[in-house]
């Protein structure tokens, strides 16, 4: 079993962490100052231990995985973010845009492989009409149904949703939520089930202007997720760390997420007179810390985060973001070995089988980045946890080969 060894030369206990330990035991929210201490203490082992205590209180010995397939519909993008190796311009070598025949083939492969989810994102294509995205979601759902499966469609980051509102000519700066709501409503009507958490990067204007200028700022990103929650669409959230941001900026990002989650949870408990919010029950499901990979980007001169920084950031996120239930160690970007350690430091989910992933490539990997279910299960067991297959909404899955059903809600 993989375990965290504690080197004797490092202090096992930092007395400054006693107050934080007491807060964690009492279920009290940590402050930004608490977060700074968690980031700077040499006693990373206690930080991981505290995060593990939270994940075990929430999830016991369970660790989730799912059977999913990623579908990047296009890498053509109007933006040129410095940290991104994925994007291409329209006529650049390697640029692609998938047609519906390709989509149907990928859905058939997903169903054949027993997938419960299609995860679809892409670049901000400047020339595709809004109807393309409606066709994309509809094609995924209809093809899956024809093959006897009810694939969940998790698609379009907040950045993409705003782009869709603009190309549909419904986005207005003085009432952006109205355009966002229209887009999400139309997509939900044809089968959109939830939103992924990408595009958040780091919620800070300085970092934004230097690393990904032109992309939507934090207030707009959060508004997309607010509207999604109001419409009953669950979402995820991410944080991209280890580039030009400071640790304090990561903590502010985490605090902003938990504040919006407070709003969503309050809205679910107490629906008000706004018909758009009646019966609202959606919120952030999972937070996924994503390490920055410099290779091939304009920021490749930066080293990127080291292994201990990855563990610490995951643990700090679990401790700081107390109201998002799931913390994901995305094995594609963390490696499966690191994900095992993260399961002992606050994570309770390693994501899924994936198959194709074109956004980042660890250590020169190809876009074919697949792991089998037995390997995922073995990795989880080696880390000391019980593997449980979930669907996108974190409901347990009962499986009979490629056929599956949800057995709890």
C-alpha positions in Angstrom: 0.0 0.0 0.0 1.3 3.5 -0.8 1.8 5.5 2.3 3.2 8.9 3.2 6.5 8.3 5.0 7.4 11.0 7.6 11.1 11.9 7.4 12.5 12.2 11.0 14.5 15.3 10.1 11.4 17.3 9.6 9.3 18.6 12.5 6.2 16.5 12.9 4.2 19.2 14.7 4.2 22.9 14.2 2.5 24.4 17.3 1.2 27.2 15.2 -1.1 24.6 13.6 -2.9 23.9 16.9 -5.5 26.6 16.4 -6.2 25.4 12.8 -6.5 21.8 14.1 -9.1 23.0 16.6 -11.1 24.8 13.8 -11.0 21.8 11.6 -12.2 19.5 14.4 -15.0 21.9 15.1 -16.0 22.3 11.4 -15.2 26.0 11.4 -14.2 27.9 8.3 -10.6 28.7 7.9 -9.4 32.3 7.2 -7.0 33.4 4.5 -4.4 33.9 7.2 -5.0 30.2 8.2 -4.4 29.3 4.6 -1.2 31.2 4.4 0.1 29.3 7.4 -0.9 26.0 5.8 1.1 27.0 2.8 4.2 28.2 4.7 4.6 25.7 7.6 7.4 23.2 7.2 5.1 20.6 8.7 3.4 19.6 5.4 2.6 16.2 6.9 0.2 17.7 9.5 -1.4 19.8 6.7 -2.0 16.5 4.8 -3.2 14.8 7.9 -5.8 17.5 8.6 -7.0 17.4 5.0 -7.3 13.6 5.3 -9.4 14.0 8.4 -11.8 16.2 6.5 -12.1 13.9 3.5 -12.7 10.9 5.8 -15.4 12.8 7.7 -17.1 13.5 4.4 -16.5 10.3 2.5 -15.0 7.6 4.8 -12.9 5.1 3.0 -14.6 5.6 -0.4 -12.7 6.9 -3.4 -14.6 7.5 -6.6 -13.8 6.9 -10.3 -15.9 7.0 -13.4 -15.9 5.6 -16.9 -15.9 8.6 -19.2 -14.6 9.7 -22.6 -13.3 13.2 -23.5 -14.4 14.8 -26.8 -12.6 18.0 -27.8 -14.7 19.3 -30.6 -12.1 21.8 -31.9 -8.8 23.3 -30.9 -9.3 26.4 -33.0 -9.4 29.4 -30.7 -9.6 33.1 -30.9 -7.6 33.5 -27.8 -3.8 33.1 -27.3 -3.4 32.4 -23.6 0.3 32.2 -22.7 -0.1 29.0 -20.6 -1.9 27.1 -23.3 -0.4 24.6 -25.7 -3.8 23.3 -26.9 -5.0 26.2 -29.1 -4.4 26.6 -32.9 -5.4 29.2 -35.4 -7.8 28.3 -38.2 -5.2 27.4 -40.9 -2.4 26.4 -38.6 -0.9 22.9 -38.8 -2.7 20.6 -36.4 -5.9 22.6 -36.3 -9.1 20.6 -36.3 -12.9 20.9 -36.0 -15.0 17.7 -35.6 -18.0 17.1 -37.7 -21.1 15.2 -36.5 -20.0 12.0 -38.2 -16.9 12.0 -36.0 -19.0 12.8 -32.9 -21.3 9.8 -33.6 -18.3 7.5 -33.9 -16.9 8.7 -30.6 -20.2 8.3 -28.9 -20.5 4.8 -30.2 -17.1 4.0 -28.8 -18.0 5.5 -25.5 -21.2 3.4 -25.3 -19.3 0.3 -26.3 -16.8 1.0 -23.5 -19.5 1.4 -20.9 -19.0 5.1 -20.4 -21.5 7.0 -18.3 -20.2 10.5 -19.4 -19.0 12.4 -22.4 -16.9 15.4 -21.4 -16.7 17.9 -24.3 -14.8 21.2 -24.4 -12.9 23.1 -27.1 -11.4 26.4 -28.2 -13.3 29.6 -28.8 -13.9 28.9 -32.5 -14.5 32.3 -34.2 -16.4 31.0 -37.2 -18.7 28.2 -35.9 -22.4 29.2 -35.5 -24.3 28.6 -32.3 -26.3 25.9 -34.1 -23.1 23.8 -34.2 -23.1 23.5 -30.4 -26.8 22.6 -30.3 -26.1 19.9 -32.9 -23.2 18.7 -30.9 -25.1 18.1 -27.7 -28.2 16.8 -29.5 -26.0 14.3 -31.6 -24.3 13.0 -28.4 -27.6 12.4 -26.7 -29.6 11.0 -29.6 -26.7 8.7 -30.7 -26.3 7.3 -27.2 -30.1 6.7 -26.8 -30.2 4.9 -30.2 -27.5 2.6 -28.7 -29.4 2.1 -25.5 -27.4 4.4 -23.2 -28.2 7.6 -21.3 -24.8 9.2 -21.5 -24.5 12.3 -19.4 -23.2 15.3 -21.3 -20.8 17.5 -19.3 -19.7 20.2 -21.7 -18.6 23.8 -22.2 -16.5 25.8 -19.8 -17.8 29.2 -18.6 -15.4 30.8 -21.1 -17.1 28.8 -23.9 -20.6 29.6 -22.6 -19.9 33.4 -22.8 -18.4 32.9 -26.3 -21.6 31.1 -27.4 -23.7 33.9 -26.0 -21.7 36.4 -28.1 -21.9 34.4 -31.3 -25.6 33.9 -30.7 -25.8 37.7 -30.3 -27.6 37.5 -26.9 -24.7 38.7 -24.7 -25.0 42.2 -23.3 -22.5 43.7 -20.9 -25.2 45.5 -18.9 -27.2 42.3 -18.4 -24.8 39.4 -19.2 -26.7 37.0 -17.0 -29.7 37.1 -19.4 -27.6 36.0 -22.4 -25.8 33.3 -20.3 -29.2 32.0 -19.1 -30.6 31.9 -22.7 -27.6 29.9 -23.9 -27.6 27.4 -21.0 -31.4 27.0 -21.3 -31.1 26.2 -25.0 -28.3 23.7 -24.4 -30.1 22.1 -21.5 -33.2 21.6 -23.7 -31.2 19.4 -26.1 -29.4 17.4 -23.3 -26.7 19.3 -21.6 -26.4 17.8 -18.1 -23.7 19.8 -16.3 -20.7 22.1 -16.8 -17.1 21.3 -16.3 -14.9 23.6 -14.2 -12.3 24.7 -16.7 -11.3 28.2 -17.6 -11.2 29.5 -14.0 -7.4 29.6 -14.0 -6.7 32.0 -11.1 -9.2 34.7 -10.0 -6.8 37.7 -10.0 -6.7 40.6 -12.4 -2.9 40.9 -12.3 -2.5 37.3 -13.2 -5.3 37.5 -15.8 -3.8 40.4 -17.6 -0.4 38.9 -17.8 -1.1 35.2 -18.5 -4.5 35.0 -20.3 -5.6 38.5 -21.3 -8.8 38.5 -23.3 -10.3 35.6 -21.4 -13.3 36.4 -19.2 -12.5 37.7 -15.7 -13.5 36.0 -12.4 -16.8 37.9 -12.0 -18.1 36.7 -15.4 -16.8 33.1 -14.8 -18.6 33.0 -11.5 -21.8 34.5 -13.0 -21.9 31.6 -15.6 -21.8 29.1 -12.7 -24.4 31.1 -10.7 -26.8 31.0 -13.6 -26.1 27.3 -14.2 -26.9 26.5 -10.6 -30.1 28.5 -10.9 -31.1 26.4 -13.9 -30.5 23.2 -12.0 -27.2 22.4 -13.7 -24.4 21.1 -11.4 -20.9 22.3 -12.1 -17.3 21.8 -11.2 -14.6 24.3 -10.5 -10.8 24.4 -11.1 -7.8 26.3 -10.1 -4.7 26.4 -12.3 -1.6 26.9 -10.1 2.1 27.0 -10.3 2.7 29.7 -13.0 2.9 33.4 -12.2 0.3 33.5 -9.4 1.2 33.9 -5.7 0.0 31.5 -3.0 -2.2 34.3 -1.6 -3.9 34.6 -4.9 -4.7 30.9 -4.9 -6.3 31.4 -1.4 -8.4 34.3 -2.6 -9.6 32.1 -5.5 -10.6 29.4 -3.1 -12.4 31.9 -0.9 -14.4 33.3 -3.9 -15.5 29.8 -4.9 -16.7 28.9 -1.4 -18.6 32.2 -1.2 -20.5 31.4 -4.5 -21.1 27.9 -3.2 -22.6 29.5 0.0 -25.0 31.3 -2.3 -26.0 28.2 -4.2 -26.5 26.1 -1.1 -28.6 28.9 0.5 -30.7 29.2 -2.7 -31.3 25.4 -2.7 -32.6 25.5 0.9 -34.7 28.7 0.5 -36.0 29.2 -3.0 -37.3 32.8 -3.3 -39.9 34.4 -5.5 -37.7 34.5 -8.6 -39.1 31.9 -11.0 -35.5 31.3 -12.3 -34.5 30.1 -8.8 -37.6 28.1 -7.8 -36.6 24.6 -6.6 -32.9 25.3 -7.3 -30.8 22.4 -6.1 -27.6 22.6 -8.1 -24.2 23.7 -7.0 -20.5 23.1 -7.3 -19.9 19.3 -7.0 -16.1 19.1 -7.1 -13.0 21.3 -7.1 -10.1 20.2 -9.2 -6.6 21.7 -8.6 -4.7 21.6 -11.8 -0.9 22.0 -11.9 0.6 24.2 -14.7 2.6 22.5 -17.3 5.1 24.9 -19.0 6.2 22.7 -22.0 5.3 24.2 -25.3 3.6 27.3 -24.0 4.8 30.9 -23.9 5.5 30.4 -20.2 7.8 27.4 -20.7 10.6 29.2 -19.0 8.8 28.7 -15.7 9.5 25.4 -13.8 5.9 24.6 -12.9 4.9 23.2 -9.4 6.9 20.4 -7.8 5.4 17.3 -6.2 5.2 18.6 -2.7 3.6 21.8 -3.9 1.0 19.6 -5.7 0.2 17.7 -2.5 0.1 20.8 -0.3 -2.2 22.7 -2.7 -4.6 19.8 -2.8 -4.6 19.5 1.0 -5.0 23.3 1.4 -7.9 23.3 -1.0 -9.7 20.5 0.9 -9.2 22.5 4.2 -10.1 25.9 2.8 -13.1 25.0 0.6 -15.3 23.5 3.2 -18.6 23.5 1.3 -17.7 21.8 -2.0 -18.1 18.1 -1.3 -15.6 16.5 -3.6 -12.0 17.1 -4.2 -10.5 15.6 -7.4 -7.0 14.4 -8.0 -7.2 14.5 -11.8 -4.7 11.7 -12.7 -4.2 12.9 -16.2 -2.4 16.1 -14.9 -1.2 14.7 -11.6 -0.1 11.2 -12.7 -1.8 8.2 -11.2 1.0 7.7 -8.7 0.6 11.3 -7.4 -3.2 10.8 -7.4 -2.7 7.9 -5.0 -0.9 10.1 -2.5 -3.5 12.8 -3.0 -6.2 10.4 -1.9 -4.4 10.4 1.5 -4.2 14.2 1.5 -7.8 15.3 0.9 -8.8 14.0 -2.5 -11.7 11.5 -2.8 -11.9 11.2 -6.6 -9.4 10.3 -9.3 -11.6 11.0 -12.3 -12.0 8.3 -15.0 -10.8 6.3 -17.9 -10.6 9.4 -20.2 -9.2 7.7 -23.4 -8.4 10.9 -25.3 -7.2 14.1 -23.7 -5.8 16.9 -25.9 -5.5 19.8 -23.5 -2.3 18.9 -21.6 0.3 16.1 -22.0 2.4 15.0 -19.0 5.9 14.1 -19.8 5.4 14.2 -23.6 2.4 11.8 -23.5 0.3 11.5 -26.6 -3.4 12.5 -26.8 -4.2 8.9 -26.2 -4.2 8.9 -22.4 -6.3 6.0 -21.2 -6.3 4.0 -18.0 -8.4 0.8 -17.5 -10.9 0.3 -14.8 -8.9 -2.5 -13.1 -5.9 -0.2 -13.0 -7.9 2.6 -11.4 -9.4 0.2 -8.9 -6.0 -1.2 -8.0 -4.5 2.2 -7.6 -7.3 3.2 -5.2 -7.0 0.0 -3.2 -3.2 0.4 -3.0 -3.8 3.8 -1.5 -6.0 2.3 1.2 -9.4 3.1 -0.1 -12.5 1.4 -1.5 -13.0 2.1 -5.2 -16.6 3.1 -6.1 -17.8 3.8 -9.6 -19.9 6.9 -9.8 -21.8 8.8 -12.5 -21.3 12.5 -13.2 -23.6 13.4 -10.3 -21.7 11.2 -7.8 -24.4 8.6 -7.7 -23.2 5.0 -7.4 -23.3 2.9 -10.5 -24.3 -0.7 -10.8 -22.6 -2.3 -13.8 -23.1 -5.4 -15.9 -20.4 -5.1 -18.6 -21.1 -2.1 -20.8 -24.7 -1.8 -19.3 -25.1 0.3 -16.2 -27.7 1.9 -14.0 -27.7 4.3 -11.0 -28.3 2.5 -7.7 -28.5 5.5 -5.4 -29.1 9.2 -5.5 
